[in-house]
């Protein structure tokens, strides 16, 4: 006997995930543009595919970095990689690049999309979503959202202030409140909390 699917578990709001490489900070707090890594292309794309995210964007202002992503995508979508590992091709179907958030919104077709940023620490004075409240919003609202993840040592404070809201930080049970996850781990945890069944 087939178990019926609870329709309330399905996301209503359009959702994109973006990995931002600028504006970010380094360990000294200086403004930097970080390099795109092969692991971040593949592993985050797979997580987004599993959880039904509409689009995954790698955002970088430098064209040579975006060209690197396009070469990787071409290899796995239409090149030898597509024959070698069709599952990888399937995971990369909805991956795109953009130079900035405005370009992302145009490419995605939702110029009105709201931006929700992630951060390892709470930010005073910023509108916040808990995982539970953002999950409810995604399940009940038609509003398109872009969930932003930073690289390096995080997004700049100035950028965060331009976002509609910030998602509560992931908090574990380390005795010293250690929270420095890889961005790939953070994306997977957040997507499971927001879209897992």
C-alpha positions in Angstrom: 0.0 0.0 0.0 1.4 3.4 -1.0 1.6 6.0 1.7 -0.1 9.3 0.8 2.0 12.3 0.6 1.3 15.2 2.8 1.0 18.2 0.5 1.7 20.7 3.3 5.3 19.4 3.3 6.0 20.9 -0.1 7.6 24.3 -0.5 5.3 27.0 -2.1 7.8 29.9 -2.4 10.4 29.9 -5.2 13.8 29.4 -3.6 17.4 29.9 -4.9 20.6 29.4 -3.0 23.6 31.7 -3.7 27.2 31.2 -2.7 28.7 34.7 -2.4 32.4 35.2 -3.0 32.2 39.0 -2.7 31.7 41.1 -0.6 33.3 38.9 2.0 36.0 39.3 4.6 39.1 37.4 5.4 40.4 36.4 8.9 41.8 39.9 9.5 38.3 41.4 8.6 39.5 42.9 5.3 37.3 43.0 2.3 38.2 40.3 -0.2 36.9 38.3 -3.1 37.4 34.6 -2.5 38.2 31.9 -5.1 35.5 29.5 -6.2 36.4 25.9 -5.4 35.5 22.8 -7.4 34.1 21.1 -4.2 31.7 24.0 -3.6 30.3 23.7 -7.2 29.6 20.0 -6.9 28.7 19.4 -3.3 26.3 22.3 -2.9 24.7 21.5 -6.2 24.0 18.0 -5.0 22.5 19.2 -1.7 20.3 21.7 -3.6 19.1 19.0 -6.0 18.3 16.6 -3.1 16.2 19.3 -1.3 14.5 20.6 -4.5 16.0 24.1 -4.6 15.1 25.9 -7.8 18.5 27.3 -8.6 22.0 27.3 -7.2 24.1 30.4 -8.1 27.8 31.0 -7.7 28.2 34.7 -7.4 31.6 36.3 -8.2 32.5 39.7 -9.7 35.5 38.4 -11.7 34.9 36.9 -15.1 37.8 34.4 -14.9 36.3 32.8 -11.8 32.9 32.5 -13.5 34.6 31.1 -16.6 36.1 28.4 -14.4 32.7 27.4 -13.2 31.3 27.3 -16.8 34.2 25.0 -17.8 33.4 22.7 -15.0 29.7 22.7 -15.8 30.3 22.1 -19.5 32.5 19.1 -18.7 29.8 17.4 -16.6 26.8 18.5 -18.5 27.8 17.9 -22.1 31.5 16.8 -22.1 33.1 13.5 -21.2 31.9 13.8 -17.6 28.3 13.6 -18.7 29.0 10.1 -20.1 31.2 9.1 -17.2 28.8 10.1 -14.4 25.2 11.0 -15.5 24.2 11.5 -11.8 26.6 14.4 -11.6 25.1 15.9 -14.7 21.7 15.7 -13.1 22.9 17.5 -10.0 24.4 20.3 -12.0 21.3 21.1 -14.2 20.2 24.0 -12.1 23.6 25.6 -11.4 24.1 29.2 -12.7 26.7 32.0 -12.3 26.2 35.7 -11.7 28.5 38.7 -11.2 26.2 40.1 -8.4 22.8 39.8 -6.8 21.1 42.1 -9.3 22.2 40.0 -12.2 21.2 36.8 -10.3 17.6 38.2 -9.8 17.3 39.1 -13.5 18.7 35.6 -14.6 16.3 33.8 -12.2 13.4 35.9 -13.3 12.4 37.2 -9.9 13.6 40.8 -9.5 11.4 41.2 -6.5 13.0 38.2 -4.6 13.9 38.8 -1.0 17.3 38.0 0.3 17.9 36.0 3.5 21.5 35.8 4.6 23.2 33.3 6.8 25.8 34.0 9.4 27.6 32.2 12.1 26.8 34.8 14.8 23.7 36.8 15.7 23.6 40.3 14.3 22.0 43.0 16.5 19.3 45.1 14.9 18.7 42.8 11.9 15.4 41.2 11.1 15.7 37.5 11.8 14.2 34.2 10.8 14.4 31.1 13.0 14.6 27.9 11.0 11.1 27.1 12.0 9.7 30.5 11.0 11.5 30.6 7.7 10.4 27.0 6.9 6.8 28.1 7.6 7.3 31.1 5.3 8.6 28.9 2.5 5.7 26.5 2.8 2.9 29.1 2.9 4.1 32.2 1.0 4.5 32.9 -2.7 7.3 35.3 -2.1 10.5 34.3 -3.9 13.6 34.0 -1.7 17.3 33.9 -2.2 19.2 32.2 0.6 22.7 33.6 0.7 25.8 31.8 2.1 29.2 33.6 2.4 32.7 32.3 1.9 36.0 33.2 3.5 35.1 34.5 7.0 31.6 35.6 6.1 29.7 38.3 4.4 30.4 42.0 5.2 28.3 43.8 7.7 27.4 46.4 5.0 26.0 43.7 2.7 24.1 42.0 5.5 22.3 45.2 6.2 20.9 45.2 2.7 19.3 41.8 3.2 15.6 41.4 4.1 16.5 39.2 7.0 19.2 36.9 8.5 18.6 33.2 9.2 19.5 32.2 12.8 23.0 30.7 13.1 23.6 27.0 13.3 24.5 26.2 16.9 25.8 22.8 18.0 26.8 21.6 21.5 30.6 22.3 21.5 31.7 23.5 25.0 33.5 26.5 23.5 30.7 27.4 21.1 32.9 26.5 18.1 30.9 27.2 14.9 33.4 27.3 12.0 31.7 24.9 9.6 32.7 24.5 6.0 30.1 26.3 3.8 29.2 22.9 2.2 28.3 21.5 5.6 26.4 24.7 6.5 24.3 24.6 3.3 23.4 20.9 3.9 22.4 21.5 7.5 20.3 24.6 6.7 18.5 22.9 3.8 17.7 19.9 5.9 16.2 22.0 8.6 14.2 24.1 6.2 13.2 21.5 3.6 13.8 18.1 5.1 10.8 15.9 5.8 
